[in-house]
Amino acid sequence: MKNPSGAKQEKFGSRSGGGSSHVRYDHLRRPIKIEILCPCCQKRAIASDDHANQDYVSVGDMSPNWEQSSFSVMCTSCMYRGKNVSYDELSEPFYQIKGRGEILWAWNLAHLEMIYLFLSAKNIKGHQYEFYSTYIHGDWKKYKSSYLKAIDSWLLKNKLSFNQNTPNHNQSNQ
């Protein structure tokens, strides 16, 4: 998937000096459902990993289909359809929001919701994307009020809301 910020993606973990306590970072994960910009009309398209176990939210690099072209892409606005698309061939994420620092991006609405809750200092325990909170960018945390306002505006402009999302998310603020 194309990196929206254009920044060089770095490796983390023990292979790059992160220490043995950071084994978690040596393995990559990606969601099985990613919302991207349609290659034709630049509106929202849904990319689904057809070979991943649909009982899970994400797939890891140890999965047999990690390197395969296993995504189907379907635009929600035009007639674009794609089959057997690899992760590297997917276009930029649909959820890209400009705040004070770098561009905030999310794989899908549920991922954006988790980022929003995290930046709002709300409990994300039990959220299906809780695992990814470790990777929230420093700029997003540093300028959280700017990003929270930008997310609110972006959702309103795009007629989206979090309440239509994530039935298995515990929304308590304990």
Buried (B, 14 or more C-beta within 10 A) or exposed (E): BEEBBEEEEEEBBBEEEBEEEBEEBBEBBBBBBBBBBBBBBBBBBBBBBBBBEEEEBBBEEEBEBBEBBBBBBBBEEEEBEBEEBEBEBBBBBBBBBEBBBBBBBBBBBBBBBBBBBBBBEBBBEEBBBBBBBEEBBEBBEEBBEBBBEBBEEBBEEEEBEBEEBBEEBEBEEE
